Amino acid sequence: MKKRNTYILTAAALFALAACSKENATQEAAGSICIEASVGTSTKVTSTGFVKDDQIAVYAWTGSAASIPAKPVVNGIVNTFDGTKWTPATMMEWENAKDAHYFLGIYPVPASVSSFTEDPYVLNPDNQGASDLLVATSLDGITPSGDPVELEFNHVMAKLNVNLKFRTEFESTPTVSSVTAKEKGSATVNYLTKTVTATGSATSIALQALSDAATGYDLSYSCIQVPQTGVRTITINIGGQKYEYNATDDIPLESGKYTTLGLMVGKDKELIELETVTVDDWLTGENYSSGVAERLHDGHAYVDMGDGIKWATCNLGAENEWECGDYFAWGVTETYYLPGHGQEDPPTHWRPGKSDGYTWSNYKHCVKDDNVTYMSVINGWGLIKYNDQARYGHDGFVDKKYYLDMEDDAVHILWGGSWRIPTAYELRFLAVYSKNYSREWVNNYKGKGVDGLLITRINGPCKGNTVFLPAARQRYNTDLSSKNAGYYWTSERGNNPFVAHDLEFNKNDREVMAEERYAGLSIRPVSY
């Protein structure tokens, strides 16, 4: 048999079907069809390519590319791979040498095909190899010439990966009895167009546990899926307790692609929080991200903005990037109000003894001192930490400290690890002057009713990554300031020791300024 030395390899399996003799092409009967198979960079669920004893079904017909006749020229002949070559169960022959032939290949071999345009398919979660349907077509019309007929195989089903991370409320990685997705598990397949239509009612489809977890996660699960819309619920069963993630938008399940969800499970909340969503092409690995891919560091999601710093994706005290979070006085590690009441206006839920709100009288690092009268803003109160001017210190106290000790860093105390409050330089670099970022004031961010500053990396490997800083306002006394401004503490004291540096921004301006240390401001955690 005369062969071409070079084959076109794509990112999918290729099957070459050729006449065994080019000379036979001049005959009315064109001779037998021989098969050669090669695998490019594609992968199957069960292996990285075809292996010994793999089988494919081959169909060939004449007439119309859009319709396979009841009796095709080659009617699903099974070809088996012995590790080197493919051997048909029975001889495959061209119909003749003059008519255009069309080809279809199916892997794995179907038990039967009732319709080439509406063939029933039922997902088998326990048999991923059988569920991973690959289809190849050659519909341009080929006559025997001695050259190979190349069939490009593509995945027509979708795949869902779920990676799990557990909050620190779990003392160790728990035993997960099941991970399920609520979706349809049946469909009809059009082999000629390689399209899948989901059928039936949604049910709980179990994902299979993987032996190795994805990097940065504790457990990973995966399963072939029927491409469909309307999938929003993932349920995790731990010790008989169900933890449920309900997406606000459809979880994408697209033909030929795999969707990966990164989920954070919180024991006390009995719910699941989304960390990442990516949709990748199954064959090439090209990434189509539906948003910034958040990663975890010491149990908290962060984004890499390309400046060598891990920026948390939300404020301290918040769970989502659009939430305002909590308000802290500078160098104080707890709020003055009770948990969950940061946005209460006017506030009524205060910790015992803190009903005056954010004032010098409640501030940890000062005491009553009638001798301090130099500046009206701090008259009657003497500093007992972070002071370099005796006239502001209680009984003349001076320690010349400009930066917060870790014991007074709210982020470090509440999050642990290497998390901390950013320096003035770090916040200014990100939000004010670096040319590596664009900065946009956004109204009603993601439809959540919150305005704020959206910072986007515009160059380098982290191009497109974003940090959103809600205009969370600030607290003085018991009041919450007017809307449409953000105030974020840094870890640095000001030149006047009774103030500390903060990032301040609104729709028109942004700069690192200074606020009285007793005020309640937002904090955006960082880490290296």
Kinemage of the C-alpha trace (Angstrom):
@kinemage 1
@onewidth
@group {chain A} dominant
@subgroup {mainchain}
@vectorlist {calphas} color= white
{ca met a 1} P 0.000 0.000 0.000
{ca lys a 2} L 1.400 3.394 -0.966
{ca lys a 3} L 1.456 5.835 1.959
{ca arg a 4} L 2.205 9.487 2.463
{ca asn a 5} L 5.130 10.030 4.854
{ca thr a 6} L 3.630 13.104 6.529
{ca tyr a 7} L 0.239 13.203 8.257
{ca ile a 8} L -1.621 16.267 9.468
{ca leu a 9} L -1.764 15.928 13.252
{ca thr a 10} L -4.346 17.947 15.082
{ca ala a 11} L -5.119 18.225 18.797
{ca ala a 12} L -7.389 15.205 18.457
{ca ala a 13} L -7.213 11.598 17.321
{ca leu a 14} L -6.813 11.077 13.563
{ca phe a 15} L -7.833 8.031 11.624
{ca ala a 16} L -6.421 7.512 8.151
{ca leu a 17} L -8.491 5.366 5.839
{ca ala a 18} L -6.920 4.648 2.467
{ca ala a 19} L -7.290 2.343 -0.520
{ca cys a 20} L -4.825 -0.523 -0.241
{ca ser a 21} L -3.731 -0.024 -3.808
{ca lys a 22} L -3.618 3.229 -5.701
{ca glu a 23} L -3.668 1.247 -8.930
{ca asn a 24} L -7.079 -0.144 -7.921
{ca ala a 25} L -8.474 3.395 -8.071
{ca thr a 26} L -8.944 2.981 -11.807
{ca gln a 27} L -11.087 -0.102 -11.283
{ca glu a 28} L -14.860 -0.015 -10.849
{ca ala a 29} L -14.279 -1.744 -7.497
{ca ala a 30} L -11.720 0.330 -5.616
{ca gly a 31} L -10.552 -2.372 -3.238
{ca ser a 32} L -10.344 -2.675 0.493
{ca ile a 33} L -10.050 0.187 2.964
{ca cys a 34} L -7.106 0.140 5.340
{ca ile a 35} L -6.886 2.104 8.572
{ca glu a 36} L -3.989 3.843 10.222
{ca ala a 37} L -4.532 5.641 13.527
{ca ser a 38} L -2.420 8.219 15.268
{ca val a 39} L -3.070 10.382 18.309
{ca gly a 40} L -2.014 13.992 18.588
{ca thr a 41} L -2.087 15.898 21.887
{ca ser a 42} L -5.649 14.925 22.759
{ca thr a 43} L -6.516 12.805 25.760
{ca lys a 44} L -9.220 10.342 26.606
{ca val a 45} L -10.561 9.936 30.100
{ca thr a 46} L -8.844 6.589 30.555
{ca ser a 47} L -5.489 7.327 28.896
{ca thr a 48} L -3.439 9.843 26.945
{ca gly a 49} L -4.117 8.074 23.649
{ca phe a 50} L -5.202 4.843 22.059
{ca val a 51} L -3.952 1.708 23.748
{ca lys a 52} L -3.967 -1.986 22.977
{ca asp a 53} L -7.466 -3.441 22.515
{ca asp a 54} L -9.125 -0.045 21.964
{ca gln a 55} L -11.893 -0.264 19.372
{ca ile a 56} L -13.604 2.208 17.078
{ca ala a 57} L -16.608 1.853 14.766
{ca val a 58} L -16.208 3.089 11.174
{ca tyr a 59} L -18.995 4.060 8.760
{ca ala a 60} L -18.670 5.027 5.085
{ca trp a 61} L -21.385 5.915 2.572
{ca thr a 62} L -22.072 7.576 -0.751
{ca gly a 63} L -24.852 9.876 -1.888
{ca ser a 64} L -25.315 12.810 0.493
{ca ala a 65} L -23.020 13.980 3.268
{ca ala a 66} L -26.032 15.071 5.308
{ca ser a 67} L -27.741 11.677 5.421
{ca ile a 68} L -26.435 8.180 6.072
{ca pro a 69} L -28.447 5.563 4.163
{ca ala a 70} L -30.018 2.568 5.854
{ca lys a 71} L -27.284 0.362 4.409
{ca pro a 72} L -24.023 2.316 4.253
{ca val a 73} L -21.009 1.064 2.344
{ca val a 74} L -19.211 0.379 5.626
{ca asn a 75} L -21.715 -0.175 8.395
{ca gly a 76} L -20.057 0.281 11.774
{ca ile a 77} L -17.218 -2.154 11.209
{ca val a 78} L -15.275 -2.538 14.474
{ca asn a 79} L -11.549 -1.898 14.183
{ca thr a 80} L -9.302 -3.090 17.020
{ca phe a 81} L -5.907 -1.670 17.907
{ca asp a 82} L -3.185 -4.210 18.776
{ca gly a 83} L -0.760 -1.543 19.916
{ca thr a 84} L 0.731 -1.085 16.450
{ca lys a 85} L -2.003 -1.312 13.820
{ca trp a 86} L -5.787 -1.373 13.466
{ca thr a 87} L -7.497 -4.505 12.205
{ca pro a 88} L -11.138 -4.567 11.023
{ca ala a 89} L -13.419 -7.346 12.196
{ca thr a 90} L -14.454 -7.867 8.565
{ca met a 91} L -13.143 -6.470 5.296
{ca met a 92} L -14.009 -2.809 4.578
{ca glu a 93} L -14.291 -1.930 0.879
{ca trp a 94} L -14.925 1.190 -1.175
{ca glu a 95} L -18.256 1.158 -3.032
{ca asn a 96} L -16.546 2.163 -6.265
{ca ala a 97} L -13.775 4.377 -7.592
{ca lys a 98} L -15.900 7.254 -8.915
{ca asp a 99} L -18.439 8.257 -6.240
{ca ala a 100} L -17.588 10.567 -3.342
{ca his a 101} L -17.472 8.696 -0.043
{ca tyr a 102} L -18.229 10.180 3.376
{ca phe a 103} L -16.922 8.873 6.667
{ca leu a 104} L -17.876 8.680 10.337
{ca gly a 105} L -15.950 7.245 13.277
{ca ile a 106} L -17.256 6.661 16.798
{ca tyr a 107} L -15.330 5.857 19.990
{ca pro a 108} L -16.130 3.838 22.040
{ca val a 109} L -18.002 1.388 19.837
{ca pro a 110} L -21.760 1.840 20.418
{ca ala a 111} L -23.890 -1.207 21.127
{ca ser a 112} L -26.139 0.006 18.310
{ca val a 113} L -27.039 3.224 16.505
{ca ser a 114} L -30.770 3.771 16.112
{ca ser a 115} L -30.384 7.177 14.473
{ca phe a 116} L -27.299 9.026 13.264
{ca thr a 117} L -28.971 12.359 13.981
{ca glu a 118} L -30.858 11.557 17.222
{ca asp a 119} L -29.151 8.619 18.858
{ca pro a 120} L -30.024 8.123 22.561
{ca tyr a 121} L -27.183 8.548 25.068
{ca val a 122} L -27.242 7.767 28.797
{ca leu a 123} L -24.431 8.942 31.061
{ca asn a 124} L -22.780 6.241 33.178
{ca pro a 125} L -20.912 8.041 35.995
{ca asp a 126} L -19.351 4.773 37.165
{ca asn a 127} L -17.814 4.090 33.741
{ca gln a 128} L -16.028 7.224 32.579
{ca gly a 129} L -14.389 5.469 29.631
{ca ala a 130} L -17.753 4.393 28.221
{ca ser a 131} L -19.213 7.857 28.808
{ca asp a 132} L -16.401 9.715 27.020
{ca leu a 133} L -17.849 9.914 23.502
{ca leu a 134} L -15.509 10.929 20.649
{ca val a 135} L -16.791 11.468 17.106
{ca ala a 136} L -14.953 12.029 13.819
{ca thr a 137} L -16.386 12.943 10.419
{ca ser a 138} L -15.081 13.543 6.902
{ca leu a 139} L -17.955 15.058 4.930
{ca asp a 140} L -16.240 16.837 2.044
{ca gly a 141} L -16.451 13.758 -0.154
{ca ile a 142} L -13.473 11.525 -0.983
{ca thr a 143} L -12.799 9.142 -3.830
{ca pro a 144} L -10.125 6.416 -3.622
{ca ser a 145} L -6.737 7.849 -4.520
{ca gly a 146} L -4.263 6.051 -2.315
{ca asp a 147} L -4.052 9.047 -0.003
{ca pro a 148} L -5.258 8.754 3.595
{ca val a 149} L -8.675 9.879 4.670
{ca glu a 150} L -8.155 11.915 7.836
{ca leu a 151} L -10.804 11.871 10.516
{ca glu a 152} L -10.466 14.347 13.362
{ca phe a 153} L -11.955 12.985 16.559
{ca asn a 154} L -13.489 15.418 19.048
{ca his a 155} L -15.039 15.076 22.480
{ca val a 156} L -18.754 15.758 22.218
{ca met a 157} L -19.550 15.479 25.913
{ca ala a 158} L -18.537 17.958 28.594
{ca lys a 159} L -16.521 17.346 31.736
{ca leu a 160} L -16.895 18.836 35.228
{ca asn a 161} L -14.059 19.039 37.748
{ca val a 162} L -14.725 20.122 41.349
{ca asn a 163} L -11.839 21.009 43.673
{ca leu a 164} L -12.543 21.351 47.389
{ca lys a 165} L -10.849 23.390 50.093
{ca phe a 166} L -12.033 23.363 53.705
{ca arg a 167} L -12.074 26.306 56.087
{ca thr a 168} L -10.186 26.172 59.353
{ca glu a 169} L -13.376 25.234 61.241
{ca phe a 170} L -12.576 21.706 60.041
{ca glu a 171} L -9.703 20.485 62.184
{ca ser a 172} L -8.555 18.258 59.311
{ca thr a 173} L -9.723 17.232 55.856
{ca pro a 174} L -13.115 15.588 56.462
{ca thr a 175} L -14.366 12.361 54.915
{ca val a 176} L -16.583 13.251 51.961
{ca ser a 177} L -19.133 10.584 51.131
{ca ser a 178} L -20.320 12.144 47.866
{ca val a 179} L -20.108 15.133 45.550
{ca thr a 180} L -23.081 15.494 43.194
{ca ala a 181} L -24.306 17.911 40.555
{ca lys a 182} L -28.001 18.385 39.839
{ca glu a 183} L -28.365 17.972 36.082
{ca lys a 184} L -29.702 15.888 33.207
{ca gly a 185} L -27.948 12.589 32.570
{ca ser a 186} L -29.424 11.640 29.184
{ca ala a 187} L -29.303 13.127 25.701
{ca thr a 188} L -29.601 12.566 21.968
{ca val a 189} L -26.486 12.789 19.794
{ca asn a 190} L -26.248 13.985 16.204
{ca tyr a 191} L -23.082 12.288 14.989
{ca leu a 192} L -22.958 14.218 11.717
{ca thr a 193} L -22.998 17.647 13.379
{ca lys a 194} L -21.337 16.478 16.625
{ca thr a 195} L -24.063 18.139 18.677
{ca val a 196} L -25.687 16.926 21.890
{ca thr a 197} L -29.186 17.746 23.169
{ca ala a 198} L -29.878 17.050 26.846
{ca thr a 199} L -33.116 15.188 27.567
{ca gly a 200} L -35.128 14.079 30.581
{ca ser a 201} L -35.279 15.596 34.053
{ca ala a 202} L -32.448 16.809 36.230
{ca thr a 203} L -31.201 14.391 38.862
{ca ser a 204} L -28.174 14.089 41.156
{ca ile a 205} L -25.149 12.917 39.173
{ca ala a 206} L -22.237 11.650 41.304
{ca leu a 207} L -18.708 12.832 40.527
{ca gln a 208} L -15.807 10.423 40.894
{ca ala a 209} L -13.102 11.016 43.527
{ca leu a 210} L -9.607 11.536 42.087
{ca ser a 211} L -6.587 9.943 43.738
{ca asp a 212} L -4.644 13.223 43.698
{ca ala a 213} L -6.096 16.618 44.584
{ca ala a 214} L -5.438 19.666 42.416
{ca thr a 215} L -2.660 21.937 43.622
{ca gly a 216} L -3.862 24.144 46.472
{ca tyr a 217} L -6.915 22.004 47.260
{ca asp a 218} L -7.672 19.177 49.649
{ca leu a 219} L -9.863 16.919 47.459
{ca ser a 220} L -10.774 16.748 43.770
{ca tyr a 221} L -13.661 15.136 41.871
{ca ser a 222} L -14.461 14.737 38.182
{ca cys a 223} L -17.089 13.340 35.831
{ca ile a 224} L -18.090 13.330 32.165
{ca gln a 225} L -21.288 15.370 31.748
{ca val a 226} L -24.018 15.903 29.186
{ca pro a 227} L -23.585 19.415 27.688
{ca gln a 228} L -26.502 21.541 28.923
{ca thr a 229} L -27.654 24.778 30.501
{ca gly a 230} L -29.427 25.330 33.804
{ca val a 231} L -26.932 23.518 36.064
{ca arg a 232} L -26.425 25.546 39.252
{ca thr a 233} L -26.288 23.214 42.267
{ca ile a 234} L -23.345 21.240 43.669
{ca thr a 235} L -23.945 19.206 46.844
{ca ile a 236} L -21.259 17.784 49.127
{ca asn a 237} L -22.162 15.172 51.733
{ca ile a 238} L -19.936 15.091 54.828
{ca gly a 239} L -20.927 12.785 57.661
{ca gly a 240} L -24.589 12.890 56.668
{ca gln a 241} L -24.591 16.714 56.534
{ca lys a 242} L -25.238 18.278 53.138
{ca tyr a 243} L -23.280 21.370 52.118
{ca glu a 244} L -24.685 23.067 49.040
{ca tyr a 245} L -23.305 25.538 46.511
{ca asn a 246} L -25.990 27.324 44.487
{ca ala a 247} L -24.577 29.394 41.632
{ca thr a 248} L -26.243 32.657 40.671
{ca asp a 249} L -25.551 31.856 37.006
{ca asp a 250} L -25.462 28.595 35.076
{ca ile a 251} L -22.374 26.444 35.575
{ca pro a 252} L -21.139 26.090 31.982
{ca leu a 253} L -21.154 22.541 30.600
{ca glu a 254} L -20.080 22.850 26.978
{ca ser a 255} L -19.374 20.195 24.375
{ca gly a 256} L -15.664 19.488 24.093
{ca lys a 257} L -14.774 21.577 27.135
{ca tyr a 258} L -14.190 20.947 30.805
{ca thr a 259} L -15.347 23.255 33.564
{ca thr a 260} L -13.381 23.474 36.798
{ca leu a 261} L -14.902 24.827 40.009
{ca gly a 262} L -12.825 25.666 43.063
{ca leu a 263} L -15.052 25.589 46.148
{ca met a 264} L -14.454 26.600 49.764
{ca val a 265} L -16.487 24.612 52.300
{ca gly a 266} L -17.298 26.224 55.654
{ca lys a 267} L -18.297 23.886 58.473
{ca asp a 268} L -20.313 26.340 60.523
{ca lys a 269} L -22.180 27.891 57.609
{ca glu a 270} L -23.237 24.617 56.035
{ca leu a 271} L -22.791 26.192 52.618
{ca ile a 272} L -20.145 26.412 49.948
{ca glu a 273} L -18.436 29.494 48.568
{ca leu a 274} L -17.089 29.800 45.034
{ca glu a 275} L -13.347 30.364 44.738
{ca thr a 276} L -12.675 29.810 41.014
{ca val a 277} L -14.411 29.092 37.729
{ca thr a 278} L -12.547 28.209 34.540
{ca val a 279} L -13.718 26.699 31.262
{ca asp a 280} L -10.963 25.033 29.235
{ca asp a 281} L -10.903 23.546 25.787
{ca trp a 282} L -10.584 19.788 26.293
{ca leu a 283} L -8.124 19.317 23.480
{ca thr a 284} L -5.742 22.270 23.469
{ca gly a 285} L -5.877 23.305 27.099
{ca glu a 286} L -6.535 26.936 26.130
{ca asn a 287} L -8.057 28.793 29.052
{ca tyr a 288} L -11.332 30.665 28.844
{ca ser a 289} L -11.729 32.180 32.295
{ca ser a 290} L -15.137 33.393 33.389
{ca gly a 291} L -13.476 35.669 35.924
{ca val a 292} L -10.263 36.199 37.823
{ca ala a 293} L -8.943 32.832 38.879
{ca glu a 294} L -8.701 33.144 42.642
{ca arg a 295} L -6.133 31.069 44.455
{ca leu a 296} L -5.801 30.226 48.116
{ca his a 297} L -3.077 31.216 50.566
{ca asp a 298} L -3.371 30.143 54.195
{ca gly a 299} L -7.046 29.410 53.557
{ca his a 300} L -7.937 32.755 51.961
{ca ala a 301} L -8.533 33.644 48.306
{ca tyr a 302} L -6.153 36.091 46.655
{ca val a 303} L -5.298 37.535 43.261
{ca asp a 304} L -1.837 38.082 41.821
{ca met a 305} L -1.611 41.608 40.407
{ca gly a 306} L 1.966 41.153 39.238
{ca asp a 307} L 3.558 43.315 41.959
{ca gly a 308} L 4.871 40.464 44.089
{ca ile a 309} L 2.036 40.773 46.604
{ca lys a 310} L -0.926 38.505 47.218
{ca trp a 311} L -3.965 40.796 47.384
{ca ala a 312} L -6.955 39.308 49.177
{ca thr a 313} L -10.061 39.248 46.996
{ca cys a 314} L -12.253 40.784 49.701
{ca asn a 315} L -12.091 43.135 52.671
{ca leu a 316} L -11.413 41.938 56.183
{ca gly a 317} L -14.756 40.775 57.579
{ca ala a 318} L -16.262 40.203 54.111
{ca glu a 319} L -16.831 36.972 52.204
{ca asn a 320} L -17.254 38.378 48.680
{ca glu a 321} L -15.346 41.051 46.793
{ca trp a 322} L -18.343 43.410 46.650
{ca glu a 323} L -19.060 43.305 50.388
{ca cys a 324} L -17.870 46.204 52.550
{ca gly a 325} L -16.610 44.076 55.409
{ca asp a 326} L -15.844 45.357 58.909
{ca tyr a 327} L -14.491 48.626 60.340
{ca phe a 328} L -11.449 48.740 62.602
{ca ala a 329} L -9.681 51.482 64.510
{ca trp a 330} L -5.975 51.653 63.640
{ca gly a 331} L -4.039 49.060 65.631
{ca val a 332} L -7.202 47.478 67.078
{ca thr a 333} L -8.007 43.874 66.270
{ca glu a 334} L -11.765 43.727 66.867
{ca thr a 335} L -14.781 45.810 65.920
{ca tyr a 336} L -16.646 47.895 68.475
{ca tyr a 337} L -19.989 46.599 67.252
{ca leu a 338} L -21.201 43.025 67.466
{ca pro a 339} L -20.416 40.685 64.535
{ca gly a 340} L -22.678 41.117 61.518
{ca his a 341} L -23.731 44.703 62.258
{ca gly a 342} L -21.072 46.669 60.389
{ca gln a 343} L -23.577 48.183 57.932
{ca glu a 344} L -26.215 48.956 60.542
{ca asp a 345} L -27.076 52.668 60.354
{ca pro a 346} L -27.840 53.923 62.928
{ca pro a 347} L -26.085 51.169 64.881
{ca thr a 348} L -27.700 49.624 67.944
{ca his a 349} L -25.650 46.462 68.514
{ca trp a 350} L -22.442 47.415 70.323
{ca arg a 351} L -19.999 45.350 72.325
{ca pro a 352} L -20.259 45.978 76.094
{ca gly a 353} L -18.804 49.364 76.998
{ca lys a 354} L -18.385 50.436 73.343
{ca ser a 355} L -21.722 52.160 72.694
{ca asp a 356} L -19.937 55.498 72.084
{ca gly a 357} L -18.602 53.951 68.908
{ca tyr a 358} L -15.343 54.979 67.290
{ca thr a 359} L -13.943 57.596 69.686
{ca trp a 360} L -10.765 58.271 71.682
{ca ser a 361} L -12.596 56.988 74.746
{ca asn a 362} L -12.827 53.504 73.214
{ca tyr a 363} L -9.388 53.539 71.585
{ca lys a 364} L -7.004 50.882 72.862
{ca his a 365} L -3.772 52.876 72.575
{ca cys a 366} L -4.626 55.946 74.626
{ca val a 367} L -5.834 56.883 78.130
{ca lys a 368} L -7.487 59.911 79.654
{ca asp a 369} L -4.881 62.649 80.229
{ca asp a 370} L -5.945 66.250 80.861
{ca asn a 371} L -2.379 67.423 80.351
{ca val a 372} L -2.534 66.690 76.603
{ca thr a 373} L -3.836 69.989 75.215
{ca tyr a 374} L -1.522 70.808 72.321
{ca met a 375} L -3.905 69.797 69.507
{ca ser a 376} L -7.694 70.064 69.805
{ca val a 377} L -8.311 66.822 67.917
{ca ile a 378} L -6.692 64.818 70.741
{ca asn a 379} L -7.108 67.145 73.711
{ca gly a 380} L -7.569 65.205 76.941
{ca trp a 381} L -6.178 61.910 75.651
{ca gly a 382} L -2.627 60.656 75.899
{ca leu a 383} L -1.116 58.035 73.576
{ca ile a 384} L 0.405 54.940 75.156
{ca lys a 385} L 1.781 53.337 71.975
{ca tyr a 386} L 3.039 54.426 68.538
{ca asn a 387} L 4.156 57.922 69.545
{ca asp a 388} L 7.323 59.959 69.019
{ca gln a 389} L 6.253 63.294 70.450
{ca ala a 390} L 6.054 63.629 74.212
{ca arg a 391} L 3.366 66.313 74.087
{ca tyr a 392} L 0.888 63.703 72.760
{ca gly a 393} L 1.959 60.878 75.082
{ca his a 394} L 0.411 59.973 78.406
{ca asp a 395} L 2.860 61.290 81.022
{ca gly a 396} L 5.178 62.093 78.112
{ca phe a 397} L 5.269 58.500 76.774
{ca val a 398} L 7.386 58.004 73.622
{ca asp a 399} L 8.275 54.747 71.808
{ca lys a 400} L 9.052 56.116 68.295
{ca lys a 401} L 7.131 53.288 66.590
{ca tyr a 402} L 5.782 54.068 63.121
{ca tyr a 403} L 4.635 50.617 61.971
{ca leu a 404} L 2.097 48.295 63.570
{ca asp a 405} L 3.390 45.410 65.634
{ca met a 406} L 1.905 42.108 64.500
{ca glu a 407} L 0.007 41.858 67.783
{ca asp a 408} L -1.915 44.997 66.759
{ca asp a 409} L -2.423 44.017 63.109
{ca ala a 410} L -6.079 42.973 62.758
{ca val a 411} L -5.415 40.950 59.604
{ca his a 412} L -2.582 38.960 61.156
{ca ile a 413} L -4.580 38.265 64.317
{ca leu a 414} L -7.783 37.240 62.505
{ca trp a 415} L -6.336 35.465 59.448
{ca gly a 416} L -2.977 34.284 60.727
{ca gly a 417} L -0.119 33.052 58.591
{ca ser a 418} L 1.682 35.809 56.709
{ca trp a 419} L -1.443 37.909 56.131
{ca arg a 420} L -1.200 41.544 57.261
{ca ile a 421} L -2.363 45.133 56.645
{ca pro a 422} L -0.659 46.690 53.561
{ca thr a 423} L 1.892 49.470 53.851
{ca ala a 424} L 1.196 52.976 52.556
{ca tyr a 425} L 3.568 52.353 49.657
{ca glu a 426} L 1.779 49.141 48.646
{ca leu a 427} L -1.669 50.756 48.591
{ca arg a 428} L -0.411 53.864 46.815
{ca phe a 429} L 1.402 51.768 44.195
{ca leu a 430} L -1.745 49.748 43.482
{ca ala a 431} L -4.409 52.419 43.634
{ca val a 432} L -2.706 55.696 42.763
{ca tyr a 433} L 0.436 55.948 40.700
{ca ser a 434} L 1.658 52.706 39.076
{ca lys a 435} L 1.254 52.738 35.292
{ca asn a 436} L 0.809 48.958 35.327
{ca tyr a 437} L -2.850 49.355 36.273
{ca ser a 438} L -5.998 51.015 34.992
{ca arg a 439} L -8.394 52.410 37.595
{ca glu a 440} L -12.107 52.795 37.018
{ca trp a 441} L -14.915 53.972 39.243
{ca val a 442} L -17.735 51.434 38.953
{ca asn a 443} L -21.348 52.012 39.955
{ca asn a 444} L -23.428 49.029 41.105
{ca tyr a 445} L -20.551 46.560 40.803
{ca lys a 446} L -21.817 43.226 39.397
{ca gly a 447} L -25.362 44.343 40.200
{ca lys a 448} L -24.704 44.173 43.957
{ca gly a 449} L -25.665 47.784 44.707
{ca val a 450} L -22.111 48.738 45.740
{ca asp a 451} L -19.915 51.383 44.093
{ca gly a 452} L -16.147 51.313 44.205
{ca leu a 453} L -12.732 51.345 42.563
{ca leu a 454} L -11.887 48.608 40.042
{ca ile a 455} L -8.148 48.191 39.488
{ca thr a 456} L -7.029 46.133 36.466
{ca arg a 457} L -3.553 44.923 35.493
{ca ile a 458} L -2.967 46.091 31.903
{ca asn a 459} L 0.312 44.348 31.028
{ca gly a 460} L 2.541 41.367 31.785
{ca pro a 461} L 1.597 37.787 32.717
{ca cys a 462} L -1.103 39.004 35.129
{ca lys a 463} L -2.825 41.157 32.509
{ca gly a 464} L -6.583 41.252 33.107
{ca asn a 465} L -6.435 40.407 36.826
{ca thr a 466} L -8.480 42.776 38.976
{ca val a 467} L -8.934 44.041 42.521
{ca phe a 468} L -12.218 45.697 43.495
{ca leu a 469} L -12.222 48.045 46.497
{ca pro a 470} L -15.769 48.822 47.659
{ca ala a 471} L -16.505 52.417 48.619
{ca ala a 472} L -17.336 51.144 52.097
{ca arg a 473} L -17.370 54.540 53.874
{ca gln a 474} L -16.001 54.930 57.446
{ca arg a 475} L -17.193 55.178 61.036
{ca tyr a 476} L -16.677 58.185 63.291
{ca asn a 477} L -18.341 57.978 66.690
{ca thr a 478} L -21.515 55.984 66.001
{ca asp a 479} L -22.009 57.425 62.520
{ca leu a 480} L -21.433 55.806 59.147
{ca ser a 481} L -20.144 58.453 56.734
{ca ser a 482} L -21.870 59.439 53.495
{ca lys a 483} L -21.744 57.058 50.559
{ca asn a 484} L -19.465 56.951 47.506
{ca ala a 485} L -16.107 57.110 49.265
{ca gly a 486} L -13.672 54.444 50.426
{ca tyr a 487} L -11.173 54.563 53.321
{ca tyr a 488} L -8.590 51.808 53.812
{ca trp a 489} L -6.004 51.634 56.605
{ca thr a 490} L -2.306 51.134 55.975
{ca ser a 491} L 0.093 49.758 58.596
{ca glu a 492} L 1.907 53.115 58.984
{ca arg a 493} L 1.444 55.901 61.487
{ca gly a 494} L 1.361 59.480 60.222
{ca asn a 495} L 3.864 62.283 60.869
{ca asn a 496} L 1.487 63.499 63.530
{ca pro a 497} L 1.310 60.502 65.875
{ca phe a 498} L -2.436 60.749 66.507
{ca val a 499} L -3.183 59.925 62.835
{ca ala a 500} L -2.316 56.988 60.556
{ca his a 501} L -2.015 56.786 56.786
{ca asp a 502} L -4.990 55.534 54.790
{ca leu a 503} L -6.039 55.238 51.159
{ca glu a 504} L -8.973 57.534 50.397
{ca phe a 505} L -10.887 57.548 47.129
{ca asn a 506} L -14.137 58.593 45.513
{ca lys a 507} L -15.382 58.951 41.950
{ca asn a 508} L -12.963 61.759 41.143
{ca asp a 509} L -9.922 61.398 43.405
{ca arg a 510} L -7.695 58.844 45.119
{ca glu a 511} L -4.691 59.369 47.359
{ca val a 512} L -2.983 58.173 50.518
{ca met a 513} L -3.998 60.583 53.247
{ca ala a 514} L -4.297 60.384 57.072
{ca glu a 515} L -7.152 59.774 59.508
{ca glu a 516} L -7.407 59.949 63.290
{ca arg a 517} L -6.378 56.586 64.640
{ca tyr a 518} L -9.629 55.986 66.510
{ca ala a 519} L -11.762 56.070 63.311
{ca gly a 520} L -13.278 52.880 61.922
{ca leu a 521} L -11.940 52.136 58.428
{ca ser a 522} L -11.876 49.186 56.008
{ca ile a 523} L -8.864 46.902 55.595
{ca arg a 524} L -7.761 44.951 52.493
{ca pro a 525} L -5.405 42.111 53.569
{ca val a 526} L -2.148 41.338 51.765
{ca ser a 527} L 0.595 38.729 51.991
{ca tyr a 528} L 3.855 37.783 50.267
